[in-house]
Amino acid sequence: MVLIGQSAKPDPRASPAGDALLCATGIKKVFGGAVALSHGNLSVRAGEIHALLGENGAGKSTLIKCLAGTPPPDAGEILIDGRALPLGHSARHAAEAGLAFIHQEAALIESLSVEENIALANGYQRRGGLIDWGEVRRFARAALDKMGVDLEPSRLVAELPPATRTVLAIAAALARSARILVLDEPTASLGASDVQALFRVLRRISEAGNAVVFVSHRLDEVYELCDRITVLRDGATVGTVMPDDITKDDLIALICGHRVVIDKKTETSATAEPALTAKNLRGSIVGPVSFTIQTGEIVGFTGLSDAGHYEVGEILFGLKRPRSGSLILFGRPFAPGSPAEAMRRGIGYVPPDRNLLGLARDMSLSENLFFNPLRGSPILSTLGTMSSIREHNSASTILRRFAVHPPIPTERVVSLSGGNAQKVLVARWLFDAAPVLIVNDVSVGVDVGSREEIYRAIRREAAAGAAVLVITSDFEEIEALCARAIVFARGVYKAELAGMEVNVPRIAACLVASTGSLRGGGR
């Protein structure tokens, strides 16, 4: 048996290596003197869907990187079907052993077709030295059929919704004989119907004898899909449990190390003063829609991922021009031609994609937090021209309040996990104290404890008089935050729910009544 560094004592709660397809024991990784993973254990059986849970910064991403060999661990051992990966193993060694990694943003080339992406992962079939396109297509079709997926091989990846892209990445991995699939937050940007379609594929894969490692912060999904759960906390494995043997509250306590108080939705603190009014607003997807949001109110816009509700936020923030209709902001006409103009008028905006619009990944956390001078941040206005010491101290306070790990103002965003990056983005806009705050998919990739802190911060903003618009296809988030919700379907305002009616079953029922099903495309 070849060891990677020094072996560590296995976690007694993990299954023994003898019945495991994947067995990682005592995995340790140190980056620049900081211990990212001190004792990571994970044992996954063939035919199993195994959840890997933990707070942002708990060591999940590091453990996955160590499995992939990017980079390899400093200590511990990794067995695949009883055989050890070599010392300092590489990504090639991991792939040859049957490991495949599917990330939230699938590594596909949008300008190429489905069959070409599968061929890139597995090699082009050739005849007489030339590419045999007929065989390339047959190979792709066979890979998709194996998963029960009806997808035209010649279709461009750029045309595919997010869920289908994830399925394509899985098909490509299985086609190259992968036996262990590690999916990192695959449902973070998916709507309810897309999640169920992906789950059907994952169940089919596991029933064929493959192992699936499922990384997620959505506990309801874990209980629905997974056979066992392993929890990491502070860089170490703290338990492996069966979903039937642990309540959700006890699982949250295992993840966080303490009991987390889940705030129940409170009554709205809305006043009679309208903050924002839209009349017959129409965009390229949505409309016409009319609505009013009052000061102190949290309103939800929801629907399937292609329903058009995200476009409303883009119009309000000046990212898109409306085709028709009018807006009134605090009693004055409002027609933002750019985000800068929207910010000057008092609009804050947490985008749905933190990478494209939200964060400067190569800049520090402090620089990202104080990135909105046009809004006149209360911190900046209080401190005047902020000195480097004051900026550092203020950033440290904000980062700790939102449990960003590590809470180091000089750290670059690119070094953070996805969930920690999301917390930085949300913290920037909440501390900016905009009178009207638009938040898109605000808790994507964020652990359960931090999600509750973000929700409490949003409620505080509303209680202080902000009008908050929550835009998401996550019906549970709408239920948790909003006193009123507008349901969109195919670009049109379909229903309005208020009070106790704002819940997942009622939202789903509205969509079924409007569209005949809960099936939708990608955003």
N, C-alpha and C positions, 0 to 999 in steps of 0.2 A: 504493500500500500504506500503510495507516494503522498506525503503531507505537504501542505502549503504553509511554510513557516512552522510554528509550534502548535500542536493540537491542544484544544481546550476541552474541559469536561462538558459533555453534552447535557442539554436541558432534559431532565427526567420526564417532563410533560410531553416532549416531542416523541413521535413514533420511532421505533428503532430503525436503523438503517436497513435491516434485512427485508422489510416490506415496503421500502420507499424507492420510488423511481429517482427522486432527487433528495439528497440528504446533505445539508450544509451544517457544519458543527464548529462552534467556537470561532466564527469569522470576526476578524479584527481589521480595522483600517484607520490609519492616522494620516491626516492632511496637514502639513505645515505645523506639526506639534499639537494640533487639536485632534482629539479622539472622536471620530465620527461614528465608529462602530466598535464596541468593546467586546461584545459576546453575542454575536448573531447566530441563531440556530433556526433552521427551517427544514422540515421533513414533509415531502409531498408524495402521495401514492399514485400509482397508475389508475386512471379512471376517476380521479378526484378533482373537484374545483375547490381550491384552497385559498382562503382570503388572507392577505397580509395587511395588517392594520397598524396604525400608530399616528401620533400627532405629527404635524409638520416639523421636520428636524429630528424625528425619533430614530432615523437610520434606515428607513425603508429604501430610499433611493440609493444609498450607499451599498446596502446589501445586494440590490439588483445589479449595480455596477460591478460589484465583486463577482457575482455569478457570471456576468457577461465577460469578465476579464478586461474591463475598461474603467479603471485599472484592476488588476488582480488584488486579492486581499494580502495583508501583511502576515496574517497567521490564520490557522484553522484548516479544515479540510472540506472538500466538496466531492461528493460521490454521485455519479450518474449511473443508475442501475448497478450499483455495487463497485464501480470502477472509479478510481480517483482521477480528477483532473491533474495535469502535471504542475509542478512548481512554477509559479509565475505565469499561469496559463493566459492565453490571448483570446481575443474574440473569435478567431478561427477555431481554436480548440473547443470553445464553448459551442459553436455552431456544429462542428463535427460530432460532438457528443450528443446533439439533439436538442439543444437549448435555443429558443427563439424569443425575441423581445419585441413586443408591440407597444409603442408609446402613444400617448394621447394624440399627438400629431403624427400620423402614420408616415413613414419614410417612403413616400411614393413620388414619382415624377408626373406632375399634372399634365404636361404636354404630350405624354405618351398614353397609349391605350392600356386597357386591362391586361390583355395578353402580353404586351411588351413589358409591363411591370413585372408580371410573373416570370417571364423569360429572363429579365435582368437578374432576378433573384436566384434563378436555377440554371441559367445558361440557355442560349438559343439552340434549338434543334437544327441540325445541318444535314445537307445532302450534297455530295460532290463539292464540298468546301463552301457552299452558299447556304444562306439561311433558308430553311424549309418552312415557309410561312403557314402552310397547311398543317404541318406537324406542331408548330408553335401554337396555333389556334386549338388543335385537338388536345394538346397538353393542358392549356389553360382551361378549356371546357371541362376536362376530367377533374382538375383540381377544384373547380367551383362545384361540380356535381357531387363530389365527395362530401361537401358540406351542405348540400341541398340548397344551393344558391342559384337563382335564375338571373344571371347577369350576362349581357352580351359581351363577349371577349373583345370586340372591336371598339367598344365605347371608350371615350377619353376619360381619364381619371378626373380631369377638371370638372366634368359634368356630374360627378358622383357626390351624394350627400355624405356627411361625416361617418355615419354608421356603416355605410357600404364601403367606404375607404378602409375602415378598420377590418371589416370582413375580408376584403381583398388582401390586406397585409397578412391576415391569418392564413388565407388560402395559399399565398406565396410561401409562407413558412412551412406549412404542412407538405407542400409539394416538394420541398427539399428535405423531407423526412424528419422534420422536427417532431419531437415527442413530448417536449415540455414547453408550454407557452406561458410567458410572463407578460401580463397585460397591466400596464401602469396607467391608472385613471382612464380606462377606455370609455366610460360613460359621462365624463365631466361635461362635455358639450352637447350631449344628446338629449332629445326629448323623450317622453315616456314611451311612445310607440317604437322609436328606434332602439331604445334600451331592450324592450321585449324581443325585438327581432334579433339583436345581438345575443341575448341570453339563449334563444333557441339554438343558435349556431354553437355556442360554447357547450351547451348540454350534449349536442350531437358529437362534438369533438371528444368530450370526456367519456361518453358511452362507447366510443371506439377504442378506448384504452389509453388515451393521451392524458397527461396531467396539465392542469391549468392553475396558474398562480394569478389571483385577481386582487389588484391593489385598488382600494377605493376608500372614500370618506363617507359614502352613503350607506348607512347601516341597514336600512330597509332592503337595499339590493343584496347586501351580504347575507341577510337572513333568508331571502328568497332563493338565492342562487347557490350558496357555498355549502360544502360538506363539513369543512373544519375551518378554524380561524386561528392564526398565529398573530400575536400582538408584540410589537416592539415599543420600548419606552426608554428614552435617554440612552440610545445606542446599544440596548441589550434586549434579547428576547425574554419576555416576562410570563408568557403562557401560551399554550395551544389548547383550544377548547372546542367542543361541539356546540353549534348554534342552539340546539335544543336544551343544552345544559346550563345556559347563562342568559339572564334577562338583558334587555338592552341597557338598562341603567347600570347593571353590574359590568357589562362590557365597556361602557363609556368610562366607568371608574377604573377599569383595568388599563384602558388606553391612556387616560389622563393622569392616573396616580391618585385621584381624589374624586369625590362626588361632584358632578356638574349639575347645577340648578338650571333646568330648562325653563326659561321664561315663557309663560303662556301669553298669547296675543291679548293685549289690553284694548279697551275702547279708544276710539280715535279722539285726539285732542283738537280736531279741526275747528276752526272758527268759521264765521259766516263770510269771511273775506276771501274772495277768489284770488289765488296766486296766478294761475295760468288757465286760460280758456282757449280752446280750439273750436273753430266752426267750419264744418265741411272740409276738413283737411284731407288732401289727397297727395299721395306720393307715387312712386313707380310701382309699388306693390300694394300699399295700404290705401284704403279710403273709398268713399268719403267717410270720415269719422268726426264726431263732435264730442267734446268732454270738457269738464272743469275740475281742476284740482285746487283744493282750498289750503290755506296756510295751516300748518300743524297736522296735516293729513298724510297718511301713507296709503297710496293707491297702487294696485298691481295691474299691469298689462300682461296678459298671458295667452297662450294658445300653443298649437304645435309649432315646431321650430321654423316653419316656413309661412306662418300666419300673417306676418307683416308688422307685428308689434315692435320688433326691434327697429324697424325703419322709422317709427314715430320718434324714438329717442334720437336717431340720427338727424332728423329734420329739426327737432327742438334745439339741438346743439350746433346747428349750422354745418353739419357734415354733408347734408343733402338739401337741395332746394325743393320745396313743395311744388307740385304742379298747379295746385289751386287751393283755395281756402284762406283763412285768416287766423292769426294768433294775437291774443291780448295777454300781456305780462304786467301784473300789478297795475291794471287800468290803462296801460298805454299799448299802442300797436307794436307788435314784435315780429320782425322778419329777419332773423339772423342770416347774414351772408357768409359767416365763417365762425369757427369755434371761438376765435378771439373776441368777436362781437358778442357772442352768447355769454362768454365769461364776464365781459364788462357789464352785461345786463343782469348778472346774478345767477347764471346757470352753471351748476357743477355736473360733471359727467364721468361716471366710472364705466369704461367701455367694456364690451363683451370679450374682447381679445386684448389681454394685457401686453402681448408682444407687439402687435401692429400699431396700436394707438396709445397704450397706457404707460409703458415704462421705457426709459433709456437704459438698456441692459448693461452697457459698458460704463455707465456713470455710477457714483456711489449712492447708497441709500439716502444719505442726507441730501444730496443734490436732487434726487427724485422726489423727496418729500416736499421740498420748497421750490417746486417747479412752476408754480402758477402765479407769477407776479401780477398778471393782469387782473386777478380777482382781488388783490389786496388782502392777502391772508392775515387773519387777526394776529398771528404770531409775528409776522413781519411788521405789521403796522404798529405793534406794541414795542418791538425792539428797534424799529427804525432800520438802518443799514446793519444787518446782522453780522457781528464779528464771528470769526471762525469758532471761538470758544462757545459763544452763545448758540450758534448753529449746531455745534456738536452736542451740547447739553440738551437742547430742545429736541433734536432728533433722537437722542438716547431715550428721553422720556416717552416720546411717541412710540418708538419701536418696542419698548417694554410694555406699554399699555396695550398694544395689539399683539403681544406675545410673538414678535418676529424673532426667529432664531437663525443666526446669532444676532443680537441687538447691537451691532457694531456699525455706527454711522458711516465709517470709511469703507465698509465692505461693498463690493460691486454687486449689482442686482444679478448679473449673470451667474454668480456663485450660489444663489439661493435656490431652494426647491420651489416648485410651482406654487404650492400653497403659501409659502412665506412671501413670494413675490406678490401674490394677490393681496395679502394683508398690507404690504407697503402701499400698493395702489389705492386700496380703500382708505387707509389711514390718511393719505395725502388729501383726498377730497373731503373726508369728514372733518378734518381739522381746518379745512379751508372755509367752512361755515357758509356755504352758498345758500341763499334764500330758497332756491329751487334746486333740488338734488335728484339727478337721474342715475339710477344704479342698475347696470345690466349684469345678470348672472353673478351677483355680488359674492357668493360663497363658493364659487367653483374651485375645486382642488383644496379647500380649506378644511382642517380637521374639526371635529364636533365641538370641542371646547372653544376654539377660536371663532367658529361660526356663531356661537351664542354671544361672544363678546362683540362681534360685528353687528349682530342684530340689536343688541342693547344700545350700541352707539348710534345706530340708525334711529331707534326709538327716541333716544335723547335729542337728536337733531330735530325730530318732529315735535317733541314736547317743547323745544325752545322756539318753535314757530316756523321751521322749515317745511316747505311742501316737498314731499318725497315721492318719486315715481319709481317703483320697482318693476323692471322689465325682465321677464324670465320665462322659460318653458318648464321650469321646475315647479310643479304645482304645490309641492310641500313647502317651498320657500314662500310662495304666495299665501298659503294658509298660515304660516308662522308669523308673517310680518304685517299683512294688509287687512285693514278694516273694510276696504272696498276693492273690488276687482272687476276689470273689464276683460271679457273673453273675446279673442279675435279668432276668426276662421277664414282662410283664403282672402286675407286682406280686409275683411269687413268686421265691424263691431257687431258681435252676435248676442252678447248677453252682459248684464251687469249684476253682480252679486254683492251683498253687503252683510255685515255682522256675522252671525253664525252660519250663514250660507256660504261664506268663503272657506271652502274646504275641498280636499282633493276629489271626493266622489261627485260633488256638485259641479266642479269644473269639468271633470271628465264627462259627466252626463250632458252638459251644455255642448261639448264638442261632438259627442256622438249624435246629438239631435241636429247639429248644424251640418255635419259632414257625412254622417252615416257610419263613421268608424273613427278610431284613434290612430289611423295610419297617416303619416305625413313625411314630407321630404326633409332635406337638410337645409340649414340656414347658410 
